[in-house]
């Protein structure tokens, strides 16, 4: 059982590393070794259509990478853009310890978002 769980975990970490290598922000600023460490610290969160991943005016303390699905960016309820696989959000607010400037809502049937709690 432990061997199966370890293999599953290692496979997931490699998948996260590949995803991060395709994200310019991460591939340009982090070495492969640093992305590997980050991949091991990521947590998966699952959402369904209509759920808010983050809410405007809440504290921003988590870095997000969309792993699967699509999300809409809203400011004061108005659509301002979309996020899909490989898009990241909150790098600026996380660095500056700001409040969320937008609400992010899942628009696909489901979405998987990888999070790193800074």
ABEGO torsion letter per residue (X at the ends): XAAAAAAAAAAAAAAAAAAAAABAAAAAABBAAAAAAAAAABBBBBBBBGBBABBBGBBBABBBBBABEBBBBBBGGBBAEBBBBGBBBGAAAAAAGBBBABBBBBABABBBBBBBBX
